[in-house]
Every structure is written in C-alpha cells, then in structure tokens.
C-alpha cells in the first residue's frame, strides 16, 4: 500500500476512532497499591442512545506509584515529531520514570508496514506490556493480534483495538457534560422546560456526531425535562451549514420562548449562538459545544454573557495521557483489573474560568516576539480575501486545533479559507500548493514538514506572486511563524538568574550546567539562549559554565552525576535542560548529589514530566523550578492577521514568534489544571 493511501486511511481512522463503539461494560477496577498520585478516569457506560447510561461500578484510578518490578513497557508512538504525539511521549516517559519502569520505544510513523514492524519488534524484545497508538483504519485486529498471540497485555490510545484496553475521550460523556451545563444554565434563568427548545447540531453521516448529540440530549434531560416535541436535530453536511440551518429553524419557530443549542464541535456551537443572536434570542438562549478550540475561547474571552449566546465549551487534556496509560499497563502486567475502556475526565470552560484554564490575554491584539513590536491584530479585513490553507496533516489533534483556530479567526476577520490537506506527503503537498494557486487565492498559510522540499513548495507560491506564511518550519520567501528556541531558552535563563539572586547566591560561587545534544542544531540555540539569559543579570564567570553533552534523554542523569562527583567544591548550581525530561533528570541528579537547597533547574516545553514535578513536590523537596510554555493551539490568532496584512501591503517581519512564559509552582494549577 502506498504511503499516500495509508495516510488517507489513517485520517479517516482518526475521525471515527473516538466514536465510542458499543462495548461490554467494564468490570470495576481492583484497588492498586498505595499511590503517590491518582489520575481518576471514568469507566465507559454502554452507549445506548435510547436509554440512560448505567452508572459504572466505581471509578478506576490510574495510580502513579512504584511498580512491583522494573517492567519493560513497549511504546508504539503513533507518529513522532508531531507536537500532540510528542507531548504524549514526554508524559509517558515522565510517568514511567516515576514508576520505575523502562520504556522500549518504536515509532509507528503513521504507516502500516512500520506499525507491523514495530509491533513485532516489541514482541521480540520481550516487553512485559505495550502502550501504542495505531490510526491505520482496518488494521486494528492485525496489530492487536500481534500482542495477543504473544500473550502481552496492551493499552491503545485514541483508537480502540480488540483485546486491548482502550483509552481516550468519550464523545457521549463529553457531550453529556455539555448537556448538563445547558440544563443548569436554563434552571438558573428560571426557564420552564416546556417553554424551552433544544437544538442538536450534528452531521448524520458521522457516527461520532450521533454519540455527541445523544449525550447532549441526555445531559439536558437528566434534570431539565424538555418534551420530545421541543427537541430538534439540526442536520449539517459541513461547518458552514450551521448558521443558515439554525436561522431557518428560528424563522420557522417564531413562538419559541427559550432555546438551548448544542454544537458537535466548537465552530457549530459558536455559529449556532450567532444565528440565535441574529434571530432575536439574545437573553433567551444558550449554546455549548465540545473542544475548547479557539473559536470558542475567542468568544468566551472577547464577549460578555450579556453580549453572547455562547456560554461554554467542554475541554479535555490529551497531552496528559501518560498519567493514565502507564499506570494502566502496569496494573495489567501485575494482574490487576483494568476496565476495557478508560476515559479521561472533561470539564466546562466558561467565562468564569477561561483565563485560568486557557490564559491568553486579549486575542484581538496579540504581540509578536519581534524587535519591531509587530502586532497581529484580529480586525475586519479590507476585502473578502480568499486565503489558501495547506494543512500539515489533518486528523491529528495538534493540526486540527490550528485549523479550528484559523477558521475561527478568519470568520472574525471576514475572509474565506480555501482548504487543502497536505497530508504529510510530498506529492500531496505539491498538488495542494498548485491547487491553491489555480484557485487564485490571495495569500497562503501552510505547514510543510517534508525535509528538503522547502524551496520547492515556497517557489510555487512565489512564482505565482502569492504572499505566504508558513508555520513550524521556515520556507524561503515566506514569513516564518513558530516558537523561537533561543528566545524560549532565554526566558529559562532569566528565570534561573532571578531565582539565584533571590537566594542571595554569588555569581562567582554558582555553576551553570547546559544539558544539550551537540549534533542537534536546535539544542545549540537553546543552550546559547539559556546561557545568555542567565548572564544578562547574573554574571557567572566563563569557567563556571559547563556543557553537559548527551546523545539521548537517558544520558542526563548519569552525565550530571559524573559532573557533580568531579566538582565537589561547587557551592550552587543552576541547570538548564534543552527539554523537560533532561531538566527534570538534571534536577534529580543534583538532588541525589546533595545539592537540594543549593541548586535550581529549568527547561522547555511544559511537558508532563515537568508538570508532574511542579504539581506534586514542593520547592523544598525539588531542585526543578520552572518550565517554559507556549501555546501552539493558538497559532491562528497570529497566522490569519499576518497573511491579511501581507495581502493588504502592510509590513510583516520575516519571522514571527509567539510569546512564552514560565510555568512554576505558583501558577501551574492556573495554567495547567490537573
């Protein structure tokens, strides 16, 4: 099978995998050994839309605790190099380290042949259990069978596989929460159920949408008995159908007093709210949806309850998957009972908590990290421009969140998005780029991660005279948007310097360790940034600055320990890790070497190995102090204004960099509630 075809199939798999297929109700979990941390997960009720879901026998708790033995856990990564899967991998590594188990890694690479090869390799390496992601539709039995034939327990995420525990968000349950929120809102307003209508916006041909619509309906009716005749399906074929279809319903139902609306995702939810506002229901309607995407966050931040019908979006945090996955596979290996399906908890994001859960300031005027203080302003464009958008790879949560944000901001600015999925494939990326030119777009936003094709793709747009903005990968002649490694590390260095000064340490008595891999250019930029950030205000002498070279993530602990052993006279130590795992491991090595109270470590990424430490241990217990975070899911708030500015002839810097900020024990629960 060609890679191009495989990728296409995989995208379909992602869309249907989370649909919550009917499964037998899982047995209650056996209580695990005493734990240091608990990540609660719900057992999935059977999704029988016409009946109330049964209450589970009790919540299974995924306990982060010392394993009975240093088990070997196979991990088949869905596709490395994508921020979504990389954050899952980082969290798996962090939790595995806490539990004292070994991760045996293999990248399934979003490819059928590679996934089979990885699965067999993990079996050959005699792993005790397997965590994996496989999004190639139709291969579920094949992959699961490899582990079952070898007698190896398995946990899959974001795609159920027969015989393996399935972990991932449940569409019915997430929508159930949205329905419950809408019911509570209606009751707070004093609306009578018989005078209230419920609109369910969903696409009938998409199974996941049916589960969501059913969940929303059941969530509302748990406590707010809207009669059957007041519940209305609003069928759509695409995201642009919601506004006209809801408007049509409102026109046909002038006598409706109050309206609740559920959107299967945030764009339909926001559009339903807008249609109801335009139809005169402001103050007598409420809308909610799923995803915590930026179209919802823009509304929640930018408008008050008195100005907007949109009230809430339901959020879950996939980047924290490891907190569930690793304990679950360890429990299986140790013979404990784990439900057949594990579902992470979800919660509403409203105007009351949006800034705590998704801090981002004012989205209509977002400053870039550029020396000229360029501002990407969300405003009405001077014309209804057509913006080509070459999606890096649809169906991956990271890119989907970028796409959602681009669509939301484009709608606000009054421009049209002409979409094409580059599908992480060279032929398809060339085809999409030429297609966008043929469709005479006014400008292009795109992601292309095929190494060596940068000039080829950028040249297509330049030859056509079309301005372009690329993200997460610079292309010659296009504005490049994405986090800057040097600047992010600069912030880490500044944080470490401030920490040292607060402790009253003298610069000449302090050593700075820079943990990075010399063969990786991005690591060099990070190490340089951290060094410069420290020395801006804390003049550590050259002889006290030490590179700690590594070849892989597991090298940090022994290499820092070796340095500490060789430098027994060092009074104070600052440590920078090129990413969070090295940062946390450097801190651990310094603690074990007797530097607790005389050392501080910081790193980049806001990955879960860092968040776990910041949440669970105090400053007195841990050398690790901070991680630097940026929010790639908000890219559209920069990308769309930038391309509109280019089209309108305004000056845009060649490089745009989103702001970054430290996550510490003081703010971790506000920025990353867990």
C-alpha positions in Angstrom: 0.0 0.0 0.0 1.4 3.4 -0.9 2.2 5.8 1.9 -0.1 8.4 0.4 -3.1 6.0 0.6 -2.1 4.8 4.0 -2.1 8.4 5.3 -5.5 9.0 3.8 -6.9 5.9 5.5 -5.3 7.0 8.8 -7.0 10.3 8.7 -10.4 8.6 8.4 -9.4 6.3 11.3 -8.8 9.3 13.5 -12.2 10.7 12.7 -14.0 7.5 13.6 -11.8 6.0 16.3 -13.2 8.2 19.1 -16.8 7.4 18.3 -17.4 5.3 21.4 -18.3 2.0 19.8 -20.7 -0.2 21.9 -18.6 -2.3 24.3 -19.5 -4.5 27.1 -19.5 -2.7 30.4 -16.1 -3.0 32.0 -15.6 -4.6 35.4 -14.8 -2.3 38.3 -11.0 -1.9 38.8 -9.2 -3.7 41.6 -7.6 -1.2 44.0 -4.0 -0.8 43.2 -1.1 -0.5 45.7 -0.8 2.7 47.7 0.0 5.6 45.4 1.6 8.9 45.4 -0.6 10.4 42.7 -4.0 9.4 41.4 -5.3 10.3 37.9 -9.1 9.5 38.0 -10.7 8.0 35.0 -14.2 7.1 34.4 -15.4 3.7 33.2 -17.3 4.0 30.0 -21.0 3.2 30.2 -22.5 1.4 27.2 -23.5 4.0 24.6 -27.2 3.0 24.2 -28.6 6.3 23.0 -32.3 5.5 23.7 -31.6 4.7 27.4 -30.0 6.4 30.3 -26.4 5.2 30.6 -25.8 2.9 33.5 -23.6 4.2 36.4 -20.3 2.5 36.5 -19.5 0.3 39.5 -16.9 2.8 40.7 -14.2 4.9 39.2 -10.9 3.2 38.2 -7.9 5.2 39.4 -4.7 5.2 37.4 -2.2 5.3 40.2 1.3 6.7 39.7 3.2 4.5 42.2 6.3 2.4 42.3 5.8 -0.7 40.1 6.5 -4.1 41.6 9.4 -4.6 39.2 11.2 -2.6 36.6 8.9 -3.8 33.9 9.8 -3.3 30.2 6.9 -1.3 28.6 6.8 -1.3 24.8 5.6 2.0 23.4 4.5 2.3 19.8 4.3 6.0 19.1 1.6 7.0 16.6 3.8 9.4 14.7 6.8 11.1 16.2 7.6 14.7 15.5 4.0 16.0 15.8 3.6 18.1 18.9 0.5 16.2 20.0 2.2 12.8 20.0 5.5 14.2 21.3 3.6 15.6 24.3 2.1 12.1 24.9 5.5 10.6 24.6 7.0 13.1 27.0 4.3 12.3 29.6 4.7 8.6 29.2 8.5 8.9 29.8 7.9 11.1 32.8 5.4 8.8 34.5 7.4 5.7 33.6 10.4 7.2 35.3 8.3 7.9 38.4 7.0 4.4 38.5 10.4 2.8 37.9 9.6 1.1 34.6 11.6 1.1 31.3 10.1 2.4 28.1 11.1 0.5 24.9 10.3 2.9 22.1 9.4 2.4 18.5 7.9 5.0 16.1 4.9 3.5 14.2 5.3 6.5 11.9 1.7 6.6 10.8 2.5 3.8 8.4 1.0 0.3 8.2 4.2 -1.6 7.4 6.1 0.3 10.1 3.4 -0.3 12.7 3.5 -4.1 12.0 7.3 -4.0 12.1 7.3 -2.0 15.4 4.7 -4.4 17.0 6.8 -7.4 16.1 10.0 -5.7 17.3 8.4 -5.0 20.7 7.4 -8.6 21.0 10.9 -9.8 20.0 12.3 -7.5 22.7 10.2 -9.4 25.3 8.4 -6.4 26.7 6.0 -7.1 29.6 3.2 -4.9 28.2 2.6 -2.4 25.4 1.1 1.1 25.0 0.5 2.1 21.4 -1.3 4.3 19.0 -2.3 3.0 15.6 -4.6 5.1 13.4 -4.5 3.0 10.2 -8.1 2.1 9.7 -8.8 -1.6 9.2 -5.6 -2.8 10.8 -6.9 -2.9 14.4 -7.2 -6.7 14.6 -3.9 -7.2 12.8 -1.9 -5.1 15.3 -3.8 -6.2 18.4 -3.4 -9.8 17.4 0.4 -9.5 17.3 0.4 -8.7 21.1 -2.4 -11.1 22.0 -0.6 -14.0 20.2 2.4 -13.2 22.3 0.4 -13.0 25.5 1.3 -9.4 26.1 -1.2 -7.1 27.6 -1.9 -3.9 25.7 -3.4 -0.4 26.0 -4.2 1.6 22.9 -5.0 5.3 22.9 -7.3 7.3 20.7 -8.4 4.2 18.7 -9.9 1.0 20.2 -8.3 -2.3 19.3 -9.9 -5.7 20.1 -8.5 -7.3 23.3 -6.6 -4.1 24.4 -7.7 -1.6 27.0 -8.9 1.4 25.0 -8.1 4.9 26.4 -9.3 8.2 25.0 -12.0 10.8 25.4 -15.6 9.6 25.1 -17.8 11.6 22.9 -21.0 10.7 24.6 -19.7 11.5 28.0 -18.2 14.8 26.9 -21.4 15.9 25.3 -23.3 14.7 28.4 -21.4 17.3 30.4 -22.3 19.9 27.8 -26.0 19.0 28.2 -25.7 19.1 31.9 -24.2 22.6 31.7 -27.0 23.8 29.4 -29.7 22.4 31.8 -28.1 24.1 34.8 -28.0 27.4 32.9 -31.6 27.2 31.9 -32.6 26.4 35.5 -30.6 29.3 36.8 -32.5 31.6 34.4 -35.8 30.2 35.7 -36.9 28.9 32.3 -39.6 26.3 32.2 -38.7 23.1 30.4 -42.0 23.1 28.4 -41.2 26.6 27.1 -37.6 25.7 26.1 -36.4 24.1 22.8 -33.2 22.1 22.4 -31.3 22.3 19.1 -28.8 19.5 18.4 -26.3 20.5 15.6 -24.6 17.4 14.1 -23.8 15.6 10.8 -25.9 12.4 10.5 -23.3 10.6 8.4 -20.7 10.9 11.1 -21.1 8.3 13.9 -19.1 10.3 16.4 -21.6 13.2 16.0 -24.5 10.9 16.8 -22.9 9.9 20.1 -22.3 13.6 20.9 -25.9 14.6 20.0 -27.3 11.7 22.1 -25.0 12.7 25.1 -26.1 16.3 24.9 -29.8 15.4 24.8 -29.4 13.0 27.7 -27.4 15.5 29.7 -30.0 18.2 29.4 -32.9 15.8 30.2 -31.3 14.4 33.4 -32.5 17.4 35.3 -34.5 19.5 32.8 -37.3 17.6 31.2 -37.7 19.3 27.8 -40.5 17.4 26.0 -39.7 15.3 22.9 -41.5 17.7 20.6 -39.2 20.5 21.7 -36.0 18.7 20.8 -34.8 19.4 17.2 -32.0 17.9 15.2 -30.2 20.5 13.0 -28.5 18.3 10.4 -25.4 19.7 8.7 -23.1 18.5 6.0 -20.2 20.8 6.9 -19.2 23.5 9.3 -20.6 26.3 7.2 -24.2 24.9 7.3 -24.9 25.7 10.9 -25.6 29.4 10.6 -28.2 29.2 7.8 -29.8 26.0 9.1 -30.3 27.4 12.6 -31.6 30.6 11.1 -34.1 28.6 9.1 -35.3 26.8 12.2 -35.6 30.1 14.1 -37.6 31.7 11.3 -40.0 28.6 11.3 -40.4 28.7 15.0 -41.2 32.4 16.0 -43.1 31.3 19.1 -40.2 29.6 20.8 -39.5 31.4 24.1 -36.1 29.9 25.1 -33.6 27.9 23.2 -30.6 25.7 24.2 -28.2 24.7 21.5 -25.5 22.0 21.4 -22.8 22.0 18.7 -21.0 18.8 18.0 -17.8 20.9 18.0 -16.9 24.5 18.7 -17.4 26.1 15.3 -21.0 24.8 15.1 -21.6 25.8 18.7 -20.4 29.4 18.1 -22.3 29.6 14.8 -25.5 28.4 16.4 -25.1 31.1 19.1 -24.6 33.7 16.4 -27.7 32.6 14.4 -29.8 32.7 17.6 -28.5 36.2 18.4 -29.3 37.4 14.9 -32.8 35.9 15.2 -33.5 37.9 18.4 -32.9 35.2 21.1 -30.1 37.1 22.9 -31.0 36.8 26.6 -33.3 33.8 25.9 -30.8 31.3 24.5 -27.6 29.5 25.5 -25.2 27.4 23.4 -22.4 25.0 24.3 -20.1 22.7 22.4 -17.0 20.4 22.5 -13.3 21.0 22.1 -12.0 24.2 23.8 -10.9 25.3 20.4 -10.1 28.9 19.8 -13.4 29.9 18.1 -15.0 29.1 21.5 -12.2 30.7 23.5 -12.3 33.9 21.4 -16.0 34.3 22.2 -15.6 33.5 25.9 -12.8 36.0 26.3 -13.9 38.7 23.9 -17.6 39.0 24.7 -19.7 39.1 27.9 -22.6 36.9 28.8 -24.9 39.8 28.1 -23.4 40.1 24.6 -23.3 36.5 23.6 -25.5 33.4 23.5 -22.4 31.1 23.6 -21.8 30.0 27.1 -19.4 27.1 27.4 -17.1 24.6 25.7 -16.1 21.2 27.1 -12.4 20.6 27.4 -10.1 17.6 28.0 -6.3 17.5 28.0 -4.9 14.8 25.7 -1.3 15.9 26.5 -1.7 14.3 29.9 -2.4 10.8 28.6 0.7 9.2 30.1 -0.8 9.8 33.6 -3.4 7.2 32.7 -1.6 5.0 30.2 1.4 4.0 32.2 -0.4 3.1 35.4 -3.0 1.1 33.4 -0.4 -1.0 31.6 1.5 -1.6 34.9 -1.8 -2.7 36.5 -2.4 -5.1 33.7 1.1 -6.6 33.9 0.7 -7.0 37.7 -2.6 -8.9 37.3 -4.9 -6.1 38.5 -8.3 -5.5 36.9 -8.5 -2.6 34.5 -11.7 -1.6 32.7 -11.9 -2.3 28.9 -12.3 1.4 28.3 -10.7 4.3 30.2 -12.0 7.8 29.6 -10.2 11.0 30.8 -12.4 13.4 32.7 -13.8 16.5 31.0 -14.9 19.9 32.3 -16.6 23.0 31.0 -14.7 26.1 30.1 -16.8 29.2 30.7 -16.3 33.0 31.1 -15.7 32.4 34.8 -12.7 30.1 34.3 -11.4 30.6 30.7 -8.4 32.8 31.8 -7.4 30.3 34.4 -7.6 27.3 32.1 -6.5 28.9 28.9 -4.7 32.1 29.7 -4.1 34.2 26.6 -4.9 37.8 27.3 -6.7 39.8 24.7 -6.9 37.8 21.5 -7.7 40.8 19.3 -4.3 42.3 19.6 -1.5 39.7 20.1 2.0 40.9 20.3 4.7 39.0 18.4 8.2 38.4 19.7 9.7 40.7 17.1 12.1 43.6 17.6 9.8 45.9 15.7 6.9 45.0 18.0 4.7 43.8 15.2 1.2 43.1 16.3 -1.1 40.6 14.7 -4.5 42.3 15.1 -7.7 40.5 14.6 -9.8 43.0 12.7 -12.1 43.3 9.8 -10.1 42.8 6.6 -10.3 45.4 3.9 -11.7 42.8 1.4 -13.2 39.4 1.5 -9.9 37.8 0.7 -9.5 34.1 -0.2 -6.8 32.6 2.0 -5.4 29.3 0.9 -4.6 26.9 3.8 -2.3 23.9 3.3 -2.9 21.9 6.5 0.2 19.9 7.5 -1.7 16.7 8.3 -5.4 16.7 9.1 -6.8 14.4 11.8 -4.0 15.0 14.3 -5.3 16.9 17.3 -2.4 19.4 17.1 -3.1 20.4 13.5 -6.8 20.2 14.0 -6.6 22.8 16.8 -4.5 25.0 14.5 -7.1 24.6 11.7 -10.0 25.3 14.1 -8.3 28.5 15.2 -7.5 29.6 11.7 -11.2 29.1 10.7 -12.4 31.0 13.8 -10.1 34.0 13.3 -10.8 34.0 9.5 -14.6 34.2 10.3 -14.0 37.1 12.6 -11.9 38.9 10.0 -14.3 38.3 7.2 -12.0 36.3 4.9 -12.6 32.9 3.3 -10.4 29.8 3.9 -9.7 27.6 0.9 -8.6 24.4 2.4 -6.3 21.5 1.3 -4.7 18.8 3.4 -1.0 18.4 2.6 -1.3 15.0 4.4 2.3 14.9 5.4 3.1 13.7 1.9 5.4 15.3 -0.7 3.3 14.6 -3.7 0.1 15.7 -2.0 1.8 18.9 -0.7 2.9 19.8 -4.3 -0.6 19.0 -5.5 -2.2 21.2 -2.8 0.1 24.1 -3.4 -0.6 24.1 -7.1 -4.3 23.7 -6.5 -4.4 26.8 -4.2 -2.6 28.7 -7.0 -5.1 27.5 -9.5 -8.0 28.6 -7.3 -6.5 32.1 -7.3 -6.2 32.6 -3.6 -4.9 36.0 -2.4 -2.5 34.6 0.1 -1.5 31.2 1.7 -0.9 29.8 5.2 0.7 26.4 5.2 2.6 23.8 7.1 5.1 21.5 5.2 7.3 19.2 7.3 8.8 17.2 4.4 12.5 18.0 4.8 14.3 19.2 1.7 11.2 20.4 -0.1 11.1 23.9 1.4 12.4 25.7 -1.7 10.1 23.6 -4.0 6.9 24.4 -2.1 7.7 28.1 -1.4 8.7 28.5 -5.0 5.2 27.5 -6.2 3.7 30.4 -4.3 6.5 32.9 -5.2 6.3 32.1 -8.9 2.6 32.9 -8.7 3.2 36.1 -6.8 1.2 34.9 -3.8 2.3 36.0 -0.3 2.8 33.1 2.1 3.1 32.4 5.8 4.5 29.0 6.9 4.3 27.7 10.5 6.6 25.4 12.4 9.1 25.2 9.6 10.7 28.2 7.7 10.4 28.4 3.9 12.5 30.8 1.8 10.5 33.9 0.8 7.6 33.2 3.2 7.0 34.7 6.6 8.0 32.1 9.2 5.9 31.6 12.3 6.7 29.5 15.2 8.3 29.4 18.6 11.9 30.5 18.7 14.3 28.1 20.5 16.8 30.8 21.5 14.2 33.2 22.9 12.4 30.5 24.8 15.6 29.3 26.4 16.5 33.0 27.1 13.4 33.1 29.3 14.5 30.0 31.1 17.9 31.5 31.7 16.4 34.7 33.0 14.2 32.7 35.4 17.2 30.8 36.7 19.2 34.1 37.2 16.3 35.7 39.1 16.0 32.6 41.3 19.7 32.6 42.2 19.6 36.3 43.0 16.5 35.8 45.3 18.5 33.1 47.2 21.4 35.6 47.6 23.9 33.4 45.8 27.0 35.0 44.5 27.7 34.6 40.7 31.3 33.6 41.3 30.1 30.7 43.6 27.5 29.4 41.2 27.9 27.0 38.3 25.7 26.7 35.2 25.1 23.4 33.6 23.7 23.3 30.0 22.3 19.9 29.0 22.0 19.5 25.3 22.9 17.3 22.3 25.7 18.8 20.2 24.6 17.2 17.0 21.1 18.9 17.1 21.2 22.5 15.9 18.0 23.4 17.8 19.7 22.3 21.0 22.6 24.6 20.4 20.2 27.6 20.0 18.6 26.6 23.3 21.8 26.2 25.2 23.0 29.6 23.9 19.7 31.2 24.9 19.8 29.8 28.4 23.4 30.9 28.9 22.7 34.4 27.7 19.5 34.7 29.7 21.4 33.8 32.9 24.3 36.2 32.2 22.0 39.2 31.4 21.7 39.9 35.1 23.9 37.3 36.9 27.5 37.3 35.7 28.6 33.7 36.2 32.2 33.5 35.0 33.1 31.5 31.9 34.9 28.8 33.9 31.8 28.1 35.8 29.7 27.4 32.7 29.7 23.7 31.7 28.2 21.9 28.7 26.7 18.5 29.7 26.6 16.8 26.3 24.1 14.0 25.8 23.2 11.6 23.0 19.7 10.7 24.3 17.3 11.5 27.0 18.6 8.8 29.3 22.1 10.3 29.4 21.3 13.3 31.6 21.1 11.6 35.0 24.5 9.8 34.7 26.3 12.7 33.0 25.2 15.3 35.6 26.0 12.9 38.4 29.5 12.5 36.8 29.9 16.3 36.8 28.8 16.6 40.4 31.2 13.9 41.5 34.1 15.7 39.7 33.2 19.1 41.2 32.7 18.5 44.9 33.6 22.2 45.7 30.7 23.7 43.8 28.5 25.7 46.2 25.5 26.4 44.0 24.3 25.0 40.7 21.9 26.2 38.0 20.9 23.7 35.4 19.1 24.2 32.0 17.7 21.2 30.1 17.0 21.5 26.4 13.6 20.0 27.1 11.7 18.9 30.1 12.9 15.4 30.6 16.6 16.5 30.7 15.6 19.3 33.0 13.8 17.0 35.4 16.6 14.5 35.3 19.3 17.1 35.9 17.3 18.2 39.0 17.1 14.6 40.2 20.9 14.1 39.7 21.7 17.2 41.7 19.3 16.2 44.5 21.0 12.8 44.7 24.4 14.5 44.7 23.4 16.6 47.8 22.5 19.9 46.2 18.9 20.2 47.4 18.6 23.8 48.6 21.6 24.9 46.6 20.5 24.2 43.0 17.7 25.1 40.6 16.8 23.6 37.2 14.6 24.8 34.4 13.7 23.6 30.9 11.4 24.0 27.9 8.1 22.5 26.9 5.6 22.4 29.7 5.5 18.7 29.2 4.1 16.4 31.8 7.4 15.3 33.3 7.8 18.9 34.3 4.2 19.5 35.3 4.2 16.3 37.5 7.1 17.6 39.4 5.8 21.1 39.8 2.4 19.8 41.0 3.5 17.0 43.3 6.7 18.3 45.0 7.3 21.5 46.9 10.2 23.8 46.4 11.8 22.4 49.5 11.6 18.9 48.1 12.7 19.5 44.5 15.5 21.2 42.6 13.3 21.5 39.5 11.7 25.0 39.5 10.2 26.0 36.1 9.4 25.0 32.5 8.8 27.5 29.7 5.5 27.2 27.9 4.0 28.4 24.6 0.5 27.6 23.2 0.7 26.3 19.6 -3.1 25.7 19.5 -3.5 29.4 19.3 -1.5 29.8 16.1 -4.4 31.1 14.0 -4.5 34.3 16.1 -1.1 35.1 14.6 -1.3 33.4 11.2 -4.5 34.9 9.8 -3.8 38.5 10.7 -0.3 38.2 9.3 -1.4 36.9 5.9 -4.1 39.5 5.7 -1.5 42.2 6.5 0.7 40.9 3.7 -2.2 40.9 1.2 -3.1 44.4 2.1 0.5 45.5 1.6 1.4 46.0 5.2 4.9 45.2 6.5 5.2 41.9 8.3 8.5 40.7 9.8 10.2 37.7 8.1 9.9 35.8 11.4 7.0 35.9 13.9 7.5 34.3 17.3 4.7 33.6 19.8 5.3 34.8 23.4 6.5 32.3 26.0 6.2 32.3 29.8 7.5 30.3 32.8 5.3 27.7 34.5 6.2 27.4 38.1 4.7 26.0 41.3 3.0 29.4 41.8 1.0 29.2 38.6 1.0 25.6 37.4 -2.6 24.9 38.5 -3.9 28.0 36.9 -2.1 27.4 33.6 -2.4 23.6 33.5 -5.1 22.5 35.9 -4.8 18.8 36.5 
